[in-house]
Amino acid sequence: MDTNFKTKLEELGADVDNTILRFMGKEDLYLKFLNKFQNDQSFANIEKYLAEENAEEAFKAAHTLKGVASNLGLDPIAGCASEITELLRHKEDFTDVDRETLNSTKERLQNNYHSLIDVLTSCQ
């Protein structure tokens, strides 16, 4: 892995070394899945379902993103997705949702996600 690319990932909060170990030490396999992350629709679905105020589907999308990001060592993205998951857990609609916290968390998720995508696309 290019040192500059690794440094950029780590600056974004990615746990690169430990994640590569989870990929049986196969850096090329980690990079393959990291690049596939760009095609995952979970982030887009979170935005879509939050805009539609569909709590159940937004919860599912956030839960999926949390798992995918966790497996790739993308801790800041996984953390935000986890927070959204908990804010929406057991909510059938948005009447009981803390919208201020949800909006703040969504904004952090957007920033983290777009920063990662920028790094992934610039280093290919």
Helices and strands as residue ranges (DSSP letters): H 3-11, H 16-22, H 27-36, G 37-39, H 42-51, H 55-71, H 75-88, H 99-122
